[in-house]
Amino acid sequence: GYSSDGESDLVALRKKISPILERYGVDVVLSGHSHVYERSFLIKDHTSFATSFTAANMASNSSGRYDGTAGNIASSDFNAANSSCPYFTIDSVYKHGTVYVVAGSAGQIGGGTNSKFPAFYYKNYSGSSGGESGSMYLEIQDNRLDAKMSGANGTHDQFTIMKGVNKKTVVATTINTATTLNASWIGGYNWYAEPAPPIISQGTGRTLAITPAATGNFTYYVNDSLAPKTTCIADTFLLQVTSALAVSVINYKAFLKNKKAFVQWTTTQEINSDYFTIERSANGRDYEIIMVMDGKGNSSTPTNYEFIDNNPLPGVSYYRLIATDKNGDKKIAGIKSINNSEYKSLGMTIQPNPAINNEVNMAIQSGKKQTVKIKVYSTGGAEVYSNQVQAQQGATTLRFHLAGGAYIVSADTQDGVKVNEKILVK
């Protein structure tokens, strides 16, 4: 046998080559010639003498056998492992660990006299129990590697490496839409929705098909076993289920034509849809319903919708589309604005009307920058509020308080344009 503690060529390999292999994410290094079978733990950063190996050099303290037993004794050379879970590696992670194997006992054993090297989980030489000869073979499928050293007396050693597992995945989907969840490994599976006992398995295949019947967030899990002692792998899926109706709305737009506001939209499909609500606002904050239109319920073909506002607000105004499904789930499908200041020099809206909590929210729509005088009169003709506003082109907002009652609000410009509106204050 040969030792990398003292032989110059092997020392160079240990100090110079091993760090390069680990740096570039090599999972397994296979070599031969020593008339023994030796296999390390998943290790990293071990470039000094054999006896310097510590737990800090172990990327995993598992045996990697993946046979459901912890502290599995392979031979008299064994260094104890805490579990037999697979070794987990990730392509993008720097120095995730490497397994080193000397597979040299296919035709002869007898090399090596040192009964124990700390970095090795399994070391089979002529003086060990059995002195087994055997051959090593690899099985690779998808992101899973299984390595086994087998001889006339069966499998002497084995280890499994899985790459890129134990994932947490966010899945965005829509209500009543079939969704398939995929486990990140090849092997056994148990799916469930609640992490606390008693765990009820919902499936044992690599995939789980789900059709969510409600909106909200739902979590699903898949393990390689339901028994805590033998569970090594777990994927988590967070389903974010939204209304299919709002998601299906495309080409939402609002525009002016012939002094009318046209609101149009298209749905690619409709599942469980109930109705659409078109709301209008003078300031983009306070909206009022101006139309409700029925949806198609269930439709697999595109549907075009149109609403015409024959009396759009002067100045800049906003149209908000709300989609409601039959479960009562409401989602904003879009907000669009138009500018109707081209042919009206002054306009005024008060929303809500009646005003609540004695607070009046007013929006002045102006075709240009100008001074606007605001006056409020009681129904008896008494002036109860007066203000002068420097209105901008478009919408200018104003907020003030009044006692409960009925009033007339007046807005006047220097050009002699005047608009009035009746309001009720609660």
C-alpha positions as CSV (number, residue, x, y, z in Angstrom):
1,G,0.0,0.0,0.0
2,Y,0.9,3.7,-0.3
3,S,0.5,6.6,2.2
4,S,0.0,10.2,1.3
5,D,1.5,11.2,4.6
6,G,5.1,10.6,3.4
7,E,5.4,9.7,-0.3
8,S,6.2,12.9,-2.2
9,D,4.0,12.2,-5.2
10,L,1.0,11.4,-3.1
11,V,1.7,14.4,-0.8
12,A,1.5,16.6,-3.9
13,L,-1.8,15.0,-4.9
14,R,-3.2,15.6,-1.4
15,K,-2.0,19.2,-1.2
16,K,-2.4,20.4,-4.8
17,I,-4.9,18.3,-6.7
18,S,-7.6,17.6,-4.1
19,P,-8.3,21.3,-3.5
20,I,-8.8,21.7,-7.2
21,L,-11.2,18.8,-7.5
22,E,-13.2,20.0,-4.5
23,R,-13.2,23.6,-5.8
24,Y,-14.9,22.6,-9.0
25,G,-17.5,20.4,-7.4
26,V,-16.3,16.9,-8.2
27,D,-18.6,14.4,-6.4
28,V,-16.6,11.2,-6.5
29,V,-12.9,10.4,-7.2
30,L,-12.2,6.7,-8.2
31,S,-8.8,5.1,-8.2
32,G,-7.3,1.7,-7.9
33,H,-4.0,-0.4,-7.6
34,S,-3.7,-0.8,-3.8
35,H,-5.2,-4.3,-3.5
36,V,-7.7,-2.9,-1.1
37,Y,-11.1,-1.2,-1.1
38,E,-11.1,2.1,0.8
39,R,-13.9,4.7,0.8
40,S,-14.0,8.1,2.5
41,F,-16.8,10.1,4.0
42,L,-18.0,13.1,2.1
43,I,-15.0,15.3,2.9
44,K,-13.5,18.7,2.1
45,D,-10.4,20.8,3.0
46,H,-8.4,17.8,4.3
47,T,-4.9,18.4,2.9
48,S,-2.8,17.7,5.9
49,F,-1.6,14.4,7.6
50,A,-4.1,11.5,8.0
51,T,-4.4,12.0,11.8
52,S,-5.4,15.7,11.3
53,F,-8.8,14.7,10.0
54,T,-11.6,16.2,12.2
55,A,-15.4,16.7,12.0
56,A,-14.7,20.1,10.4
57,N,-13.4,18.2,7.3
58,M,-16.7,16.3,7.0
59,A,-19.2,17.8,4.6
60,S,-21.6,15.2,6.1
61,N,-21.3,12.9,9.1
62,S,-23.5,10.3,7.5
63,S,-22.2,6.9,6.3
64,G,-24.1,7.6,3.0
65,R,-25.2,4.0,2.8
66,Y,-28.9,5.0,2.7
67,D,-30.1,1.7,4.1
68,G,-32.1,3.1,7.1
69,T,-29.5,2.3,9.8
70,A,-27.6,4.8,11.8
71,G,-24.0,4.1,13.1
72,N,-23.7,1.2,10.7
73,I,-20.5,-0.7,11.3
74,A,-18.9,-1.8,8.0
75,S,-15.7,-3.3,9.2
76,S,-13.2,-3.2,12.1
77,D,-11.8,-0.1,10.4
78,F,-15.1,1.8,10.8
79,N,-15.4,5.4,11.9
80,A,-18.8,5.9,13.4
81,A,-21.4,7.8,11.4
82,N,-24.5,9.5,12.8
83,S,-26.9,8.4,10.1
84,S,-27.0,6.5,6.8
85,C,-28.7,9.3,4.8
86,P,-27.4,10.0,1.3
87,Y,-24.7,12.6,0.7
88,F,-26.3,15.8,-0.7
89,T,-24.4,18.0,-3.1
90,I,-25.4,21.1,-5.1
91,D,-23.8,22.1,-8.4
92,S,-23.7,25.8,-7.6
93,V,-22.2,25.4,-4.1
94,Y,-18.4,25.9,-3.7
95,K,-16.7,22.9,-2.1
96,H,-19.7,20.8,-1.3
97,G,-17.6,17.8,-0.5
98,T,-16.1,14.8,-2.4
99,V,-16.0,11.0,-1.8
100,Y,-12.6,9.4,-2.4
101,V,-12.6,5.7,-3.4
102,V,-9.7,3.2,-3.9
103,A,-11.4,0.2,-5.7
104,G,-8.5,-2.3,-5.9
105,S,-9.7,-5.6,-4.5
106,A,-11.3,-7.2,-7.6
107,G,-8.5,-9.7,-8.0
108,Q,-6.3,-9.5,-5.0
109,I,-6.3,-8.3,-1.4
110,G,-3.4,-7.9,0.9
111,G,-2.1,-4.3,0.5
112,G,-2.0,-2.0,3.4
113,T,-1.3,-2.6,7.0
114,N,-2.8,0.4,8.7
115,S,-6.1,-0.6,10.3
116,K,-7.5,2.9,10.5
117,F,-7.5,6.2,8.6
118,P,-9.9,8.7,10.1
119,A,-11.1,10.1,6.8
120,F,-12.3,6.7,5.6
121,Y,-15.7,5.2,6.5
122,Y,-14.7,1.8,5.1
123,K,-11.3,0.2,4.7
124,N,-11.0,-3.4,3.7
125,Y,-7.5,-4.9,3.7
126,S,-6.1,-8.4,4.3
127,G,-6.0,-8.0,8.1
128,S,-9.6,-6.8,8.4
129,S,-12.5,-9.1,9.2
130,G,-13.4,-11.1,6.1
131,G,-10.7,-9.6,3.8
132,E,-13.3,-9.4,1.1
133,S,-12.5,-9.1,-2.5
134,G,-15.0,-7.5,-4.8
135,S,-15.8,-5.1,-7.6
136,M,-17.4,-1.7,-7.6
137,Y,-20.1,-0.6,-9.9
138,L,-22.1,2.7,-10.2
139,E,-25.8,3.3,-11.0
140,I,-26.7,6.8,-12.1
141,Q,-30.3,8.0,-12.8
142,D,-31.3,11.6,-13.0
143,N,-29.7,13.4,-10.0
144,R,-29.0,10.2,-8.0
145,L,-25.8,8.1,-7.9
146,D,-25.6,4.7,-6.2
147,A,-22.1,3.1,-5.7
148,K,-21.8,-0.5,-4.5
149,M,-18.7,-2.7,-3.8
150,S,-19.9,-6.3,-4.1
151,G,-18.3,-9.7,-4.0
152,A,-19.1,-13.3,-3.6
153,N,-20.5,-12.7,-0.1
154,G,-22.8,-9.8,-1.2
155,T,-22.5,-6.0,-0.9
156,H,-19.7,-5.0,1.4
157,D,-20.1,-1.2,1.1
158,Q,-22.4,1.2,-0.6
159,F,-23.1,4.9,-0.7
160,T,-25.6,7.2,-2.4
161,I,-25.2,10.8,-3.6
162,M,-28.1,13.0,-4.5
163,K,-27.7,16.4,-6.2
164,G,-30.0,19.4,-5.8
165,V,-32.7,17.9,-3.5
166,N,-34.4,19.1,-0.3
167,K,-36.0,21.9,-2.2
168,K,-38.5,24.6,-1.2
169,T,-40.6,25.6,-4.2
170,V,-43.3,28.3,-4.7
171,V,-46.0,27.3,-7.1
172,A,-48.3,30.0,-8.4
173,T,-51.6,28.5,-9.7
174,T,-55.3,29.4,-10.1
175,I,-58.4,27.9,-8.5
176,N,-59.8,24.7,-10.1
177,T,-56.7,24.3,-12.3
178,A,-54.9,21.0,-12.2
179,T,-51.3,21.4,-10.9
180,T,-48.6,18.7,-10.7
181,L,-45.9,18.7,-7.9
182,N,-42.7,17.0,-8.7
183,A,-40.3,15.6,-6.0
184,S,-36.7,16.5,-6.6
185,W,-35.2,13.0,-6.3
186,I,-35.4,9.4,-7.6
187,G,-36.5,6.9,-4.9
188,G,-39.4,6.4,-2.5
189,Y,-42.0,9.1,-1.7
190,N,-44.7,9.9,0.8
191,W,-46.8,13.1,0.2
192,Y,-48.8,14.9,2.9
193,A,-50.2,18.3,3.7
194,E,-49.7,18.5,7.5
195,P,-46.3,18.1,9.1
196,A,-47.6,17.1,12.5
197,P,-48.6,13.5,13.4
198,P,-50.7,11.6,12.5
199,I,-49.3,11.9,9.0
200,I,-51.7,10.7,6.3
201,S,-50.0,9.8,3.1
202,Q,-51.6,11.4,0.0
203,G,-49.5,9.6,-2.6
204,T,-46.4,7.5,-3.0
205,G,-45.4,8.4,-6.6
206,R,-42.8,11.0,-7.6
207,T,-45.5,13.4,-8.7
208,L,-48.7,14.5,-6.9
209,A,-51.6,16.0,-8.9
210,I,-53.7,18.7,-7.1
211,T,-56.7,20.7,-8.2
212,P,-57.1,23.5,-5.6
213,A,-60.8,24.2,-4.9
214,A,-60.2,27.5,-3.0
215,T,-57.9,30.5,-3.1
216,G,-55.2,31.1,-0.6
217,N,-51.8,29.6,0.4
218,F,-51.4,25.9,0.9
219,T,-48.3,23.9,1.8
220,Y,-47.5,20.3,0.7
221,Y,-44.6,18.1,1.7
222,V,-43.0,15.0,0.3
223,N,-40.5,12.8,2.3
224,D,-38.7,9.7,1.3
225,S,-40.3,8.0,4.3
226,L,-43.1,8.6,6.9
227,A,-41.0,7.1,9.7
228,P,-38.9,9.9,11.4
229,K,-35.9,7.6,11.9
230,T,-35.5,6.8,8.2
231,T,-36.6,10.2,6.7
232,C,-33.6,11.7,4.9
233,I,-35.2,13.9,2.2
234,A,-37.9,16.5,2.3
235,D,-39.3,18.8,-0.4
236,T,-41.7,21.7,0.5
237,F,-44.2,23.2,-2.0
238,L,-46.0,26.5,-1.2
239,L,-49.1,26.7,-3.5
240,Q,-50.3,30.3,-4.0
241,V,-53.8,29.9,-5.4
242,T,-55.4,33.0,-6.9
243,S,-58.6,33.7,-8.8
244,A,-58.5,32.3,-12.3
245,L,-60.8,35.0,-13.5
246,A,-58.4,37.9,-12.7
247,V,-55.4,36.1,-14.0
248,S,-57.2,35.4,-17.3
249,V,-57.8,39.1,-18.1
250,I,-55.7,40.5,-20.9
251,N,-55.7,43.6,-23.1
252,Y,-57.4,45.7,-20.5
253,K,-57.6,49.3,-21.8
254,A,-59.7,52.6,-21.4
255,F,-59.7,55.4,-24.0
256,L,-61.8,58.4,-25.2
257,K,-63.7,58.4,-28.4
258,N,-66.4,60.8,-29.5
259,K,-66.5,62.3,-26.0
260,K,-67.2,58.9,-24.5
261,A,-65.0,56.6,-22.4
262,F,-64.6,53.0,-23.8
263,V,-63.5,50.3,-21.3
264,Q,-62.5,47.0,-23.0
265,W,-60.9,43.8,-21.9
266,T,-60.5,40.1,-22.9
267,T,-60.4,36.9,-21.0
268,T,-58.3,34.0,-22.3
269,Q,-60.6,31.5,-20.5
270,E,-63.0,31.6,-17.5
271,I,-63.2,29.1,-14.7
272,N,-66.0,29.5,-12.1
273,S,-66.4,33.2,-13.1
274,D,-69.3,35.2,-11.7
275,Y,-69.1,38.9,-12.7
276,F,-67.0,42.0,-13.5
277,T,-67.3,45.4,-11.8
278,I,-66.2,48.6,-13.4
279,E,-65.4,51.4,-10.9
280,R,-64.6,55.0,-11.6
281,S,-62.5,57.5,-9.7
282,A,-61.6,61.2,-10.0
283,N,-58.4,60.9,-7.9
284,G,-57.3,57.3,-8.2
285,R,-58.1,56.7,-4.6
286,D,-61.8,56.9,-4.1
287,Y,-63.8,54.6,-6.5
288,E,-67.6,54.3,-7.2
289,I,-69.3,51.4,-9.0
290,I,-70.7,52.5,-12.4
291,M,-71.4,49.1,-14.0
292,V,-71.6,45.3,-13.2
293,M,-71.3,42.8,-16.1
294,D,-71.8,39.1,-15.9
295,G,-69.0,36.7,-16.7
296,K,-69.2,33.5,-18.7
297,G,-69.0,31.1,-15.8
298,N,-66.9,28.5,-17.5
299,S,-65.4,29.1,-21.0
300,S,-62.3,27.7,-22.7
301,T,-62.3,30.3,-25.5
302,P,-61.4,34.0,-25.4
303,T,-64.2,36.4,-24.6
304,N,-64.2,40.2,-25.4
305,Y,-66.0,42.7,-23.1
306,E,-66.8,46.4,-23.6
307,F,-68.4,49.1,-21.4
308,I,-69.1,52.6,-22.7
309,D,-69.3,55.5,-20.2
310,N,-71.4,58.1,-22.0
311,N,-70.7,60.8,-19.4
312,P,-67.0,60.5,-18.4
313,L,-65.7,62.8,-15.7
314,P,-63.9,65.9,-16.8
315,G,-60.1,65.9,-16.5
316,V,-58.1,62.9,-15.5
317,S,-60.2,60.0,-14.2
318,Y,-59.5,56.3,-13.5
319,Y,-61.3,53.1,-14.3
320,R,-60.8,50.0,-12.2
321,L,-61.8,46.5,-13.2
322,I,-62.7,44.0,-10.5
323,A,-63.1,40.3,-11.3
324,T,-65.3,38.2,-8.9
325,D,-65.6,34.4,-9.1
326,K,-68.4,32.2,-7.8
327,N,-66.5,31.6,-4.6
328,G,-66.7,35.3,-3.8
329,D,-63.0,35.9,-4.4
330,K,-62.4,39.4,-5.7
331,K,-59.2,40.5,-7.5
332,I,-58.2,43.8,-9.2
333,A,-57.8,42.9,-12.9
334,G,-56.5,46.3,-13.9
335,I,-56.6,50.1,-13.5
336,K,-56.5,52.5,-16.5
337,S,-56.7,56.3,-16.7
338,I,-58.1,58.7,-19.3
339,N,-57.7,62.5,-19.7
340,N,-61.1,64.1,-20.5
341,S,-59.8,67.7,-20.1
342,E,-59.8,68.5,-23.8
343,Y,-63.3,69.9,-24.1
344,K,-64.3,70.8,-20.6
345,S,-62.4,73.6,-18.8
346,L,-63.7,72.8,-15.4
347,G,-65.3,69.9,-13.6
348,M,-65.9,68.8,-10.0
349,T,-66.5,65.5,-8.3
350,I,-67.1,64.7,-4.7
351,Q,-66.7,61.1,-3.6
352,P,-68.2,59.6,-1.6
353,N,-71.4,61.4,-1.7
354,P,-72.9,61.4,0.9
355,A,-69.7,62.3,2.6
356,I,-69.0,60.4,5.8
357,N,-67.4,61.3,9.1
358,N,-67.9,65.0,8.3
359,E,-65.1,64.8,5.7
360,V,-65.6,66.1,2.2
361,N,-63.2,64.7,-0.5
362,M,-63.3,66.9,-3.6
363,A,-61.5,66.6,-7.0
364,I,-61.3,69.6,-9.4
365,Q,-60.8,68.7,-13.0
366,S,-59.3,71.5,-14.9
367,G,-58.3,71.9,-18.6
368,K,-55.4,74.2,-17.6
369,K,-53.6,75.7,-14.7
370,Q,-55.9,78.3,-13.1
371,T,-57.2,79.7,-9.9
372,V,-60.5,78.2,-8.7
373,K,-62.7,79.7,-6.0
374,I,-64.5,77.1,-3.9
375,K,-67.6,78.1,-1.8
376,V,-70.0,76.0,0.1
377,Y,-73.6,77.1,1.0
378,S,-76.2,75.7,3.2
379,T,-79.6,75.0,1.8
380,G,-80.7,78.3,3.4
381,G,-78.1,80.3,1.4
382,A,-75.5,80.9,4.1
383,E,-71.9,80.6,3.1
384,V,-70.2,78.0,5.4
385,Y,-66.9,77.4,3.7
386,S,-64.6,79.3,1.3
387,N,-61.2,78.6,-0.3
388,Q,-59.1,79.5,-3.3
389,V,-57.2,76.6,-5.0
390,Q,-54.4,76.8,-7.6
391,A,-55.7,74.0,-9.9
392,Q,-53.3,72.1,-12.1
393,Q,-54.1,70.7,-15.5
394,G,-55.9,67.5,-14.8
395,A,-57.1,66.6,-11.3
396,T,-56.5,68.6,-8.1
397,T,-57.7,67.2,-4.8
398,L,-59.1,69.1,-1.8
399,R,-60.3,67.9,1.6
400,F,-62.2,69.8,4.2
401,H,-64.8,69.2,7.0
402,L,-68.4,70.3,7.4
403,A,-71.1,69.7,10.0
404,G,-73.7,67.2,9.1
405,G,-76.4,68.4,6.6
406,A,-77.2,69.2,3.0
407,Y,-75.0,71.7,1.0
408,I,-74.3,73.2,-2.4
409,V,-70.7,73.3,-3.5
410,S,-69.7,75.9,-6.0
411,A,-66.5,76.2,-8.1
412,D,-65.7,79.4,-10.1
413,T,-62.8,80.3,-12.4
414,Q,-61.4,83.7,-13.4
415,D,-62.9,83.0,-16.9
416,G,-66.4,83.0,-15.5
417,V,-66.9,79.2,-15.7
418,K,-68.9,77.9,-12.8
419,V,-70.0,74.4,-11.7
420,N,-72.2,73.4,-8.7
421,E,-72.9,70.1,-7.0
422,K,-75.2,69.1,-4.2
423,I,-73.8,67.0,-1.4
424,L,-75.0,65.4,1.8
425,V,-72.6,65.3,4.8
426,K,-73.0,62.6,7.6
